[in-house]
């Protein structure tokens, strides 16, 4: 019998392709006849961004990245259309460009309390759809409380940065893997998939990992029978 396939996903809360990739991965996992365990890992696309950036995502990309405003506008329109195709309704007019390191600390807190997947979904929706701020402790505590986490304890943990070392460890592991962009999926510790691929690509990688597990189990059983 196949074991659960572990999938480690590096992503950022303010990465539009990460939310799209999450939906496509979920669709791929639904096509897969097996058990999947998902763990999210921290990756900061723009660690130099101030918590309260004075401007829109268009301003950020044009001012900080040197991309012409017309090109940025076209890019955001394209990604918004792709998001719609997977049921996500991005509202870039309401997005608060910010630093996401504290949100990553919250994701590690949520993982420690068995709610990481719920927290990840809430943060992505908050940023891209709801126009909520995901860079300030009080705002993040409100979002955590919405999924049932202890608001006061969240404030405490984020204020004392209990999980900052875990965020840094994730970033270091991403560097060790050579991950330069997100989303990045590591299937069963063997197969890497970069970007928001089609669901069948994820399903195929999961099936391959399952086949590898079955083959290894068969080899082990055969070796035991020969003794």
HUWODA-V148282 format. One record per run of one state. SS is the DSSP state (@ for helix, = for strand, . for the rest). FROM is the first residue (numbers start at 1). TO is the last residue. Records with the same first field share a line. If there is no record, write none. Layout:
SS->FROM-TO, FROM-TO
This chain:
.->1-4, 12-15, 32-35, 43-56, 66-68, 86-100, 113-115, 129-136, 147-150, 160-163, 178-183, 188-190, 195-198, 227-227
=->5-11, 36-42, 184-187, 191-194
@->16-31, 57-65, 69-85, 101-112, 116-128, 137-146, 151-159, 164-177, 199-226
